[in-house]
């Protein structure tokens, strides 16, 4: 995506769009998800929030901290930002995980603990070199 100047459509056919199962590291003030190695910020569409509220009317999205969610429909966007103000960026670039649809299980058996402390994807040397 970075090599194509942010044009995800040039590579989207070659990458299968699978569901993303991830852990919610933080839900407020930023919604951060992790794969146990790196964390990224999620940005929810209005439709995804409305669908979640319809399925779980008594639960706020911020209640999902320390839970597992499955992102069933998503997109990536790359934008220019001021990296001194946006900590989930590097070199003026932020890649946003746009959540269009997701689901969760709110049962206690699905609550997990991370085995390591995830780091910001934009602090990874390989990612910084690519940017």
C-alpha positions in Angstrom: 0.0 0.0 0.0 2.8 2.4 0.9 4.7 1.5 -2.3 1.6 2.3 -4.3 1.3 5.8 -2.8 -1.7 4.8 -0.7 -3.7 3.2 -3.5 -5.1 0.0 -1.8 -7.1 -0.8 -5.0 -3.9 -1.7 -6.9 -3.1 -4.5 -4.4 -6.5 -5.5 -3.1 -7.1 -8.2 -5.7 -3.9 -10.0 -4.7 -4.6 -9.9 -1.0 -7.5 -12.0 0.3 -9.7 -10.0 2.5 -10.0 -12.2 5.5 -11.6 -11.6 8.9 -9.3 -10.1 11.5 -9.5 -11.5 15.0 -7.8 -9.2 17.4 -7.6 -8.1 21.0 -8.8 -4.7 22.1 -5.8 -3.1 23.9 -7.5 0.2 24.6 -11.0 1.5 23.9 -10.7 5.1 25.1 -9.6 7.7 24.1 -8.2 5.7 21.2 -9.5 2.4 20.0 -6.4 0.2 19.7 -6.3 -3.4 18.6 -3.5 -5.8 18.6 -2.4 -9.2 17.3 -0.1 -9.6 20.4 2.9 -8.1 18.5 1.8 -4.7 17.2 -1.1 -2.4 17.9 -3.0 -0.1 15.4 -5.8 2.3 15.8 -9.3 1.4 14.5 -11.7 3.8 13.0 -15.3 2.7 12.9 -17.8 3.7 10.3 -21.2 5.1 11.4 -22.9 1.9 10.0 -20.6 -0.4 12.0 -21.4 1.5 15.2 -25.1 1.5 14.5 -25.0 -2.3 13.8 -23.2 -2.9 17.0 -25.6 -0.9 19.1 -28.5 -2.7 17.4 -27.0 -6.1 18.4 -25.9 -5.1 21.8 -28.0 -2.2 23.0 -26.8 -2.3 26.6 -23.1 -2.2 25.8 -20.9 0.6 24.7 -18.0 0.1 22.3 -15.7 1.4 25.1 -16.7 -1.7 27.2 -14.8 -3.9 24.7 -11.4 -3.2 26.3 -9.6 -6.5 27.0 -12.0 -8.4 24.8 -11.5 -10.1 21.4 -13.3 -8.8 18.4 -13.6 -10.1 14.9 -13.5 -7.5 12.2 -15.6 -9.0 9.3 -15.4 -6.1 6.9 -12.6 -3.6 6.7 -10.5 -1.3 4.6 -7.2 0.4 4.9 -6.6 4.1 4.2 -3.3 6.0 4.2 -3.3 9.7 5.1 -0.9 12.4 5.8 -0.9 13.6 9.4 1.2 15.6 11.8 3.2 12.9 13.5 3.9 15.1 16.5 0.2 15.1 17.2 -0.8 11.6 16.0 1.1 8.9 17.9 -0.1 6.1 15.5 1.9 7.5 12.7 5.4 8.0 11.5 7.0 10.4 9.1 3.7 12.2 8.5 2.0 8.9 7.4 -0.8 7.1 9.2 -2.4 3.9 8.0 -6.0 3.6 9.2 -7.8 0.4 9.8 -11.4 1.3 8.9 -13.9 -1.1 10.5 -17.1 -1.5 8.4 -18.5 -4.4 10.3 -17.4 -6.4 13.4 -18.7 -8.8 16.0 -17.6 -9.9 19.5 -18.3 -12.4 22.2 -19.0 -10.8 25.6 -18.7 -14.0 27.6 -16.0 -14.2 30.3 -14.5 -17.3 28.8 -13.5 -15.2 25.8 -11.6 -12.7 27.9 -7.9 -13.2 27.5 -4.6 -11.8 28.7 -1.8 -10.8 26.4 1.4 -12.8 26.6 3.6 -9.8 25.7 3.3 -6.1 25.5 2.4 -5.0 21.9 4.2 -2.1 20.4 3.1 0.6 18.1 3.3 -0.6 14.5 4.8 2.7 13.5 7.7 2.2 15.9 8.8 -1.0 14.1 12.1 -0.5 12.3 10.9 -2.3 9.2 7.8 -0.2 9.0 9.7 3.0 9.6 12.2 2.1 6.8 9.3 1.3 4.4 7.7 4.7 5.1 
